[in-house]
Amino acid sequence: MKNNIKLFAGITVAALLLFIANTLLYQLPQLGTATHNFIYPLWLIYLFFFGFTVIILAVLLKISLKNKEQVGYVFLFLTALKMAASYFMARPVLTKTIDDPTEKVNFFVVFILFLAIEAYYTARLLNNK
């Protein structure tokens, strides 16, 4: 239980640090106006992926207590669900007619960062058999 609290606290701190770094990046003069044309604000994107990450890891922790052999399969299934939800969220971003690709790049970089966090903790969970 204590390890689970540390896990979720670590994920929260990582998400906050990534959000702050991303926000500071858009304070640079070259990128300052890029966020004005964003469909989704940065905080909403981070909240979306953070929520999915917390849900996925909570389910994986619960599964690992009952049936460790299924953790990898559940991770793949939940990641596929997250990808589908991300696609539906990203559809307006992908079909946007403005030529500036900053929002598309930002969306997928945030997706990959949170996917890396999930994969890291899943690998740690699988290695603790």
Backbone torsions as a table, in degrees:
resi	resn	phi	psi	omega
1	MET	NA	-41.9	-179.5
2	LYS	-66.4	-36.3	177.1
3	ASN	-66.1	-34.6	179.0
4	ASN	-66.3	-39.2	178.2
5	ILE	-65.2	-41.3	177.4
6	LYS	-64.8	-37.8	178.6
7	LEU	-61.2	-51.7	-177.6
8	PHE	-70.6	-30.6	175.0
9	ALA	-67.4	-40.8	177.9
10	GLY	-63.8	-40.3	178.5
11	ILE	-66.1	-40.4	179.2
12	THR	-63.9	-44.6	178.8
13	VAL	-63.6	-43.4	178.7
14	ALA	-61.3	-43.3	179.8
15	ALA	-64.3	-41.7	178.8
16	LEU	-64.8	-42.5	178.9
17	LEU	-64.5	-41.4	177.2
18	LEU	-63.9	-41.1	179.0
19	PHE	-64.1	-44.9	179.4
20	ILE	-63.1	-43.5	178.7
21	ALA	-62.6	-41.5	179.4
22	ASN	-66.5	-41.2	178.7
23	THR	-64.7	-42.4	178.4
24	LEU	-65.9	-33.1	177.4
25	LEU	-60.4	-39.8	-179.3
26	TYR	-80.9	2.3	172.6
27	GLN	-87.8	-11.4	176.5
28	LEU	-63.1	145.1	-177.2
29	PRO	-58.4	-34.2	-178.1
30	GLN	-70.0	-29.2	-176.7
31	LEU	-110.6	1.5	-173.9
32	GLY	-57.6	-37.3	-178.1
33	THR	-89.4	-6.2	-176.6
34	ALA	-64.5	-34.8	-176.2
35	THR	-74.7	-13.3	-179.9
36	HIS	-67.0	-27.7	-178.7
37	ASN	-96.9	4.2	-178.8
38	PHE	-68.1	139.7	175.4
39	ILE	-74.0	-44.5	179.2
40	TYR	-110.2	134.8	175.3
41	PRO	-68.8	157.2	-178.0
42	LEU	-57.3	-41.6	-176.6
43	TRP	-62.6	-33.8	-179.4
44	LEU	-70.6	-39.4	177.8
45	ILE	-63.7	-46.0	179.4
46	TYR	-65.4	-39.5	178.2
47	LEU	-64.3	-40.6	177.9
48	PHE	-59.3	-52.5	-177.5
49	PHE	-72.5	-34.6	176.4
50	PHE	-63.8	-43.6	178.2
51	GLY	-60.3	-45.2	177.5
52	PHE	-62.5	-41.4	-179.3
53	THR	-63.1	-44.2	179.6
54	VAL	-63.6	-44.4	-179.9
55	ILE	-63.6	-46.3	-179.0
56	ILE	-61.1	-46.8	-178.3
57	LEU	-69.5	-33.7	176.5
58	ALA	-64.9	-42.5	178.1
59	VAL	-65.0	-41.8	179.7
60	LEU	-64.7	-38.6	176.6
61	LEU	-63.7	-41.0	178.8
62	LYS	-65.3	-42.7	179.3
63	ILE	-65.4	-39.4	-176.5
64	SER	-66.1	-24.5	177.1
65	LEU	-73.4	-31.2	-175.7
66	LYS	-99.3	-40.4	-172.9
67	ASN	-151.1	86.0	-175.2
68	LYS	-61.3	-27.2	-177.2
69	GLU	-67.8	-19.4	-176.0
70	GLN	-96.4	-1.4	-174.6
71	VAL	-60.9	-44.9	-179.6
72	GLY	-62.2	-42.5	179.6
73	TYR	-67.0	-40.8	178.5
74	VAL	-65.2	-39.6	177.3
75	PHE	-59.8	-46.0	179.3
76	LEU	-62.6	-42.2	179.4
77	PHE	-64.1	-47.8	-179.0
78	LEU	-66.9	-34.4	176.9
79	THR	-67.2	-37.6	175.9
80	ALA	-64.1	-41.0	176.0
81	LEU	-62.2	-41.7	178.8
82	LYS	-63.6	-39.9	178.5
83	MET	-64.1	-40.0	178.7
84	ALA	-65.4	-44.8	178.0
85	ALA	-64.3	-37.9	178.2
86	SER	-65.5	-38.0	178.3
87	TYR	-62.5	-45.1	-180.0
88	PHE	-66.8	-32.0	175.5
89	MET	-72.6	-35.8	-175.8
90	ALA	-83.4	-10.0	-178.1
91	ARG	-54.6	-46.2	177.0
92	PRO	-63.5	-33.0	179.1
93	VAL	-68.8	-41.4	-178.3
94	LEU	-69.9	-31.8	-177.7
95	THR	-94.7	3.0	-179.5
96	LYS	-63.1	139.4	-174.1
97	THR	-88.3	-9.8	178.8
98	ILE	-70.5	139.1	-174.6
99	ASP	-75.6	-6.6	-177.8
100	ASP	-78.5	114.2	-177.1
101	PRO	-85.0	9.7	-173.7
102	THR	-59.6	-43.7	-178.2
103	GLU	-67.8	-38.2	178.0
104	LYS	-62.9	-46.8	-179.7
105	VAL	-62.8	-45.0	-179.8
106	ASN	-60.8	-44.3	-178.8
107	PHE	-60.0	-47.1	-176.6
108	PHE	-75.4	-29.4	174.7
109	VAL	-66.7	-43.2	177.4
110	VAL	-63.8	-40.4	176.6
111	PHE	-58.4	-47.2	-178.1
112	ILE	-67.6	-37.7	178.4
113	LEU	-61.7	-46.4	179.9
114	PHE	-71.2	-32.0	174.4
115	LEU	-64.3	-38.7	177.5
116	ALA	-64.9	-39.3	177.0
117	ILE	-62.2	-46.2	179.1
118	GLU	-62.3	-44.4	-178.8
119	ALA	-64.5	-39.3	179.3
120	TYR	-61.5	-50.2	-178.5
121	TYR	-70.5	-30.3	175.6
122	THR	-67.7	-41.7	177.6
123	ALA	-62.8	-41.0	176.6
124	ARG	-63.3	-39.6	179.3
125	LEU	-66.8	-39.9	179.0
126	LEU	-70.2	-32.3	-179.4
127	ASN	-78.2	-11.6	179.2
128	ASN	-92.5	30.8	-179.4
129	LYS	-64.3	NA	NA
